[in-house]
Amino acid sequence: MDQQQESARFEQFEGFDALITMLDEIYCRPRRTESRSRTRPIIACVQPRLHENPGLLRSIADRLTSRDGRRHVPYALVSCGPDPAPTHPADPDLVPLTPADVVAVRGILVDAANQLARDQGGAYRFPRFRLVTWSMAQTFEGDPETEQRLRELRVRLRERALWSIAVPEGVVSEALPIWLRLLGVLLTPFYFRARQSGRIPGFGRRYRWFLRQPNMAPGQFRSFVGMAERLTEGEWSQTENPEQVLRLMVNAFLEDLRESFRGGGWTRRYRTTCPVVLLDGITRTNGGYALLRTVSAVRNETGSFDPLLLVTTSTRVPPLADNPQPAPDAQGHPAVAAPTALAVWRQGMPQRRRKRDVRAWIVIVHIPERAEKQGSPAQRITLRRPSRPALRTRRASVLVVSTIVILASGSYWQAGMAHSASTCGDGFTWLGVESTASDVRRVDDDVCIGVTDGSNPHVLPDVEVFDEVRTTILRQNNTALQLHADQPERPFVTLVFLGSLTAPSTSGNDVLTAEREQLAGMAVAQAVQLTKPQQQYEPIVRVLIANAGPGMRHGTQVAQQLGAMARTDPSIVAVVGLSESRQTTADTIAALGAAGLPTVSATLSADSLVEESKLYFQIAPQNRREAEVAAAYADQLVTVGRVERPLTRQARIYLSDDAEDLYSQNLAADFTASFGSRGFDVETVTFTPGGTSQGAAAADRHVSDAVVAGRDACDFDGVVLYAARGLPDYPAFVNGVSNRCRDRPPYILANDDVTRYVADRNISSTNTAVPFEYLSFATAPELLSTPPSESSDFYARLNSMFPYEQTSDRGRSLDGHAALNHDAAYTAILAVSYLARDGVAIDGGTVWSALMSVTDAAGAQRRYLGVTGPIDFGGTVGRRVPIDKPITVIRFTGGGPTAQDNIVCAGRGDPLTQPWCPFDS
């Protein structure tokens, strides 16, 4: 009778459907909600006529098999050998296990493992169990000592591990350099010895398991190799307890099932059914009973879950081979009551398990002797592998991982964009790849403050000509670094240009043209140093650009940042530039002094700034000298008279009502004092600058804005003094005059800040109706009849480096800011060269003392002729302002400044100085 006939015939047995119903409850993966033991029972089917009707397990296997391979329930069907003494009486108690039992169980488990290892069997892997059976199969020639056996086992274990990844001899080694091959030969034994020792957590965990499980007294072994040696053939059977060996073997088998069963479905298979092992015809002698009792003992001892579902058939009741025809009160249930048997087992199992009862895991089901059912057949129950949950599939893993990657990439991108935005980067920062440290940060939503070497364009306005200057400085910085590497004997210093490089929100970037000119002047000074012949006292200069925000609002923060940078970079020795004499500027100067950085300003002129820090120097004359020159000149005009419009000895000063504008307030006060001392009747009138609210500065009168102030000046016959800002307010002031009295405009003498207006030819060229005169701290060659060579050379180089300077729409050399900042930078460079000549260490403190030495006082002979005139700080700590710095009175008429009739007030002995010019005391 073939297998199909056997299975088809056996399905007619009464109670078979009930047996399948019971299996249907337990063959699937345990639910996490199962509060009691999730480990499946051992179903022991007692069938007295097993040899006459052997198809029970085959019929169950047919119910587990599906034509659709994806629905097939993994199982192993193992047929145990026949019992040579089937009529042997029942055992009164469990008999001790023997080595023969160990061998028999090993054969059963090897057969089961081989079937379960196939794809149809679930593709389970048994690394621990294979290690046990491999160790038990090892033999040694002769009778070697234990140490030799251990060495041999280590070699065999290493070869066994390498065999799984073996390649044809020489294929890899020939492609490797000899040193790498030698390294592999030396390190490979150490690697495997450490891995197979089982003593290192997380490394060789399968070997480590043997030293942590409870059987064969693992504490006495220093490594797995020691246990393997005790398991070798001829050793375990003579020196070890067979029950302990068998428990180790079964526990290894169950642990391998546990490990494979833990797969979550993404990297390892998620299993929806338990591995089913069908043992047909178990007896006391063929290892079947021994396996049942050992599985029960291991489960009782470890208390760990294992997924094995074991179904057996036998002619007697295991594990004591009790009579298959039990008394009414004996354990077990008929097949028709199989679900009841399962329920009874579940109820009593916890208590029997606590008692370590070997039968705690066994459910006895009696198979009837009658071959056919009575009554109509029930609906056929088919056992199929349930589909995996959606989140437990490889497709789900790809989807989830892809989603995580997308979300992580999005978050990373957003973080990179946010970091770049906060540090005014180029749009994206590769976090973890690029350095996140930045000397620039974003404040006030769209203002980039901080320090750059020219590589960050966001510190400066997004204007083409600003980019020309920035890229020039960046290129020269790279040249300076290379030159420093080639000529290390020359001093290498860093000068920082600090200014207000962000326009106020109410103005355009055109108002920052003066700052651009200052930066261009600094670039010229740097270029001159880079092209000088190699001399040990000529410094190589690197330039950093620092933005303090609109109105120098963040100047103190940037000053503190520069101080911190100077502590880590000693080459930073001075700060030059600065913009606008405001209170924020004064605070910045004080903060730079506190940081130990000397400051050389280019255009600042407020009298009080020199008191803010002992480390502060300036190139421009102070407001008090400007006021004295203006008063002396006006006195001459009133005395000799004017052809265009007779002047009275009166002066009206128009100034800003912004109390924070130190320049306007201080200059107006100096005008008042100087003109008052020469007998002028002085009146002050404030107006509110464009784009601001009314300020609190005091004056004799107040008008609403610059246009109204210009209209107000039309009726004045004395000297109109303009002491407010050149941009953006002076164009409005001139428009007010032009609108009301262009046919008879007043005489206007404007301050030095009006050079910004004059230099912006797009604006000032439209004024052809209102002539005026203005004071200038630096004069372009075209406005002088005989320009000095220093001025001619500088402007020639400026025009060569920045051709836009020669265009009428973008050139700004008329305001002198480039020349003033060049002199500020060169003054610091000259101080460094003095230190180098004297062999003095160069830092902020010594540069300050060298700046103080720029004078002819006391025979120092270190005064020099700058582009804007002689630079001589007087040699006193309290001064730090050039003595008798030249101031030029320039006439503006017909839409532009003229070179005729311009008046210069310079130092004593200067041939251009007028007799009436005042001098510094």
Summary of the structure (lengths in Angstrom):
residues: 921
radius of gyration: 50.1
end to end distance: 133.5
largest distance: 151.1
contacts: 3076
relative contact order: 0.07
helix: 45%
strand: 13%
